[in-house]
Amino acid sequence: MERISDLEILPLTMEHNFWTWSAQAHVNPIPVTRADGVYFWDVEGKRYLDLNSMVMCVNIGHGNQRVIEAMVEQARTLPFAGPGMATRPRAELGKLLSEIMPQGLTRFLYTLGGSDANENAIKLARGYTGRHKILARYRSYHGATYGALAATGDPRRVSWEPEVMPGVVHFLDPYRYRSTFHRATPDISEAEFTRDYLNHLEEIIQFEGPQTIAAVLMETVTGTNGVIIPPDGYLQGVRALCDKYGILMICDEVMSGFGRTGRWFAVDHWGVKPDILTMAKGLTSGYAPLGAVAMREEIAASFNDRVYQGGLTYNGHPISLAAAIANIQVMREDNLVEQAAKTGEVMADMLAELVERHPSVGEVRSIGLFGVLELVRDRKTKEPMAPYNGSSAEMTRLRQYLLDHGVFLYTHWHTVLLIPPLIITTEQLQEGFRVLDRALDITDAATASGGSA
Ligand SMILES: Cc1ncc(COP(=O)(O)O)c(C=O)c1O
């Protein structure tokens, strides 16, 4: 086929592509041609500041030559080997991962991405415990395949019910800003707040029958559902409940892992050791598709004499493994985890300033370079700027303004997510926040005060 020109990219794609997560007649894709650092460019040469790390995954930034070279080298040596083969990248990555994982997670099952990492985590938990139920939270996303979708609490699951995997029971998240239990007692202490949500979980465990529950599956820090950061003591409490009832604790760190929160993994902030941890995205920073399930030795050993029924043709693809190895090396050499923690503090200050300046910002939350703004029509009632699972004219205009001014980020219902590459500098963050600051005038005008702070 003749090489097409840049200007043909968009029309030709529109002609033949079926788009995921989209109503086909309503898509408006950016025809992207190249990317470097925290920026990418479209066919017309317009530059975008990438405040979403593309799909919350390009943690080391775009176009890193060390990762690209490692992939090219692997492609030259051994571009493919079956999932049952021992290869150099398989040997090396396991060693590297076991060095950065929470203690005790020493075995790795490689997948193609986050969804199938969670699918396998569920299978492993069921196989290990001999129990079938999975507890997961309402404000969560665990993937789009039928098992991971069943675990997902948000409306992305509801569209495909009732055909999703059976056996999942959902519970509530410790989401302070909109806590169902504390509408009349918003000033409750963090310890009591935490206890209420742990009691809620324990009650559900008892109602469902602990002997039927294989695992509690949760995003350590909830991602697309609003960067919900667990209060101190919550994860430790979940760990204790899991131990008490012989339930496995699975932490989904697909989005929160690999430096995103200013630690290698979000669980490291609270010193909690899950039985299983799933990862993807930042594992390769998106340079190649890869996910992984990290597990305790004991869980792996329970399959010593029986077959683990599961696997896909491309599990442990050598080029993806090589990308992951180089990606981790880049993160280490350039101290990106430490850098994310530092720049995260700068971002937290910038977020706090937006609260001061804009009445439509109801609350901001962040941990490392993982941040969110909750936009509201009224700070007192906390009425969201768009309804749950919906959009609004203001949110659409806000997003369009940002894109028009070269800032790419993710808006979800009434929230704006800030998930930039970990390499972002203070100046680059300022560049994005200047545009965001102006864009928020749009939502301010829709507040009860009509825009005055
Ligand atoms: C927390 C979490 N889990 C799982 C997934 C699914 O990962 P993938 O899209 O690689 O299948 C995602 C993707 O956004 C995610 O954010």
PDBQT file of the ligand as one rigid body, heavy atoms in Angstrom, charges set to zero:
ROOT
HETATM    1  C1  LIG A 501      -7.987   0.845  37.694  1.00  0.00    +0.000 C 
HETATM    2  C2  LIG A 501      -8.065   0.203  36.350  1.00  0.00    +0.000 A 
HETATM    3  N1  LIG A 501      -8.172  -1.127  36.270  1.00  0.00    +0.000 NA
HETATM    4  C3  LIG A 501      -8.236  -1.748  35.072  1.00  0.00    +0.000 A 
HETATM    5  C4  LIG A 501      -8.224  -1.050  33.901  1.00  0.00    +0.000 A 
HETATM    6  C5  LIG A 501      -8.312  -1.773  32.581  1.00  0.00    +0.000 C 
HETATM    7  O1  LIG A 501      -7.094  -1.747  31.939  1.00  0.00    +0.000 OA
HETATM    8  P1  LIG A 501      -6.982  -2.022  30.355  1.00  0.00    +0.000 P 
HETATM    9  O2  LIG A 501      -7.693  -0.911  29.676  1.00  0.00    +0.000 OA
HETATM   10  O3  LIG A 501      -5.499  -2.050  30.106  1.00  0.00    +0.000 OA
HETATM   11  O4  LIG A 501      -7.606  -3.360  30.096  1.00  0.00    +0.000 OA
HETATM   12  C6  LIG A 501      -8.121   0.344  33.934  1.00  0.00    +0.000 A 
HETATM   13  C7  LIG A 501      -8.110   1.124  32.677  1.00  0.00    +0.000 C 
HETATM   14  O5  LIG A 501      -8.367   2.288  32.637  1.00  0.00    +0.000 OA
HETATM   15  C8  LIG A 501      -8.049   0.981  35.193  1.00  0.00    +0.000 A 
HETATM   16  O6  LIG A 501      -7.970   2.316  35.288  1.00  0.00    +0.000 OA
ENDROOT
TORSDOF 0
